[in-house]
Amino acid sequence: MNLSNQTISKLTLAEFLQLTETKPEQEYLAGKISQKPMPQGEHSVLQASLVTAINQVGKPDKLVYAFPELRCTFAGSSIVPDVAVFEWQNIPLEPNGRIANKFKIPPDWTIEILSPEQSANQVIKKITFCLSQGTKLGWLIDPQDESIVIFEPNSTPIVKANRDLLLVLKRLGNWQLSASDLFAWLNFNENIS
């Protein structure tokens, strides 16, 4: 279905969810539709590396699972975090034990990677919306200045950089990742893991 921008801006959440999925994805937040920017190199590497690292720690003991670009529809909105992390017991399942296709709850941890053409304030609105709905932790990763803003409910955001250790979900125990470890994933000329 082809719709004009004016028509799209007046859609309800139910109507939005009936639209054909786009690439990059569109999101519906506070009654407004926006399209995510097309991921580029740094974004893709950070996203894939985070999903892999979190799942290497969280999956074996069924602690957490990280999903890339997972649509989460809850509280009248439908968003697609760059990485949505769910504590194992919160992952929606079908009665037969298979994972559900539709996630109708907020992630326990939402991670966004800022793209050069993306509005930081728009991404912050999405993270704070998630926190207001029960998300326990949010990260806003800025590859340009190599910093991560950490968001927690009812707390002032904290900026981490360099060797600063990043706050992760408590379910991950003593797993540690520093800002410099995270951004080192972008250096393909170095022998890093």
N, C-alpha and C positions, 0 to 999 in steps of 0.2 A: 504494500500500500504506500503510495507516494503522497506525502502531506506537506503543505507549506509550513514554514516556521511559525506563522501566526496560528495555524490550526494545531500544530504540535504543542504550542505553549498553553493551550486550553484543555489539554487532555487530562482525564482523571488517571489515577494510578492503574485502575483496572483496564482502561483503554490503552495506556502506555504498555502494559504487559502483553497486550494482544499484538503489538507491532512486531514486525520481523526483526530479529536480532541483527545489530550492525557490528561492523569491525572498523575502528575501535567501538567499544560498547557505548551506549547512551545510558545515562543515569537519571533517576527521577527523585529529586530531593526538594522538600518544602514546596511542592507543586510546580517546580521548574524542571525542565529537561535540559541536560547538557551532555555533550559528547566528550568522552575522554580523548586526550591527544594520542596519536599513533606512537606506540613505544619505539624508541630508538636504541642504539647500542648499549649505552651505559644503563639505561632503564632495564633492558632485557637481561643483562648480565647480573645486575643486582637482584632483580626479581627471581631469576632462576637459582642463583646462589643462595639466597635467603630461604626459598622453599626447600631446597636440598638440605641445607644445614639444619633447619628447624626439624625437618622430617627425620633426619639421621639421628637426632637426639630424642625426638618425641614419639616416633612411631614404634620402635622396638618394644617399649614398655607400655604402649597405649596411653601416653600422657597427653599429647596434642597432635594435631595434623594441620599442616599448612597447605592452603589451596591457592593457586594463582588465578586471578581474574574470575572469581566466583561471584555470581549474582546473589545478593542477599536482599530479600524483600521483607521489611518489617516496619512497624510504626508509620504506615502511610508513605513509605519511601522505598525505592529500589536502587541499590548502589552496587558497584563492582570494585571492591578494594583491589589494589595491586596484589596484595597478599592478605588473605583472610585466614586467621589461625583460630581453630576451635579446640577447646579442651575435649578429650576423647569422649567423655560422657555426654557432651553437648552436641555431638555430630548427629544430625537428623538421619534416622534409619527407617526403612520400610519394615513392615511386620515380619518379612522373611529374613531380615538382617542385612539386606543390601543397603548401600548408601542411598539416600533420597536425592532426587534430582533438584528439588526446590528447597532452598534454605529460607525459612521464614523467621529467622532469629538473627540478632546481631552477632558478629564474630566476637570471640573473647579478646582477640588482639587484631587490630587493623593496622596494616602497614601501607603507606603511600610513598611513592617515589616521585619527586617533583620533576616534571619535564620542563625544558627551557621556556616553552610557550604557555605554560600552565600558570594559573593564578594561585599563589600560595594561600591566599585567603579563602578561595573556594575549597581547596583541599582541607584546610583547617576546619571549615564549616562542616565538612563531611565527617572528619574525625571527631569533632566535638558532638555532633549529632549522635554518632555511635556511642560515645561515652555516656550521653544522657539516656541511652536506651539499654545500658547494661554492659557495654564493652569495658573490659578491665584495663586495657592498655592500647595506646596508639603511638605510632611512629610516623614522623614526616621526615623522609630522607631527602636531603638536598645535595646531589652529586656535584654541583658547581662549587659550593664552598666547603664541601666535605663535612657537613654537620648533620646531626639527627636531632630533631625536637621530639622529646618524650612527653606524652600526654597521659595523665591518669585522672580518674574522676575526682572532682573537688580539689584539684591541686593546680598550682601554677606550672605551666610547661617549663621544661628544663632543656637547655641546649647542650648537647654532647659533641665532642670533637676529639681528634687525635687519639691518645691512649685511654680516654675516658671509657669506662665500662658502661655498656648499655643495659638498661632495665629490661628484663624479659619476664614472661609469665612465671609465677611462682611454681607452677606444675613442672617446669623444666629444671627444678632443683638448682644445682650449682653450675649449670651451663653458663659460660661467660663468652661474651663477644665485645670487642672494643670497636669504637668508631674507625680506628685505623685498620683493624682486621677487616671490617666490612668494605671499606673503600679500596683495600689492597686487592680485592677480587677484580678490580678494573684494570690492574696492571698485568697485561698479558706477556710482557717481556721478562717478568720475574718468575721464578719457579716457586709458586705458592700453591697451597691446597685450598 
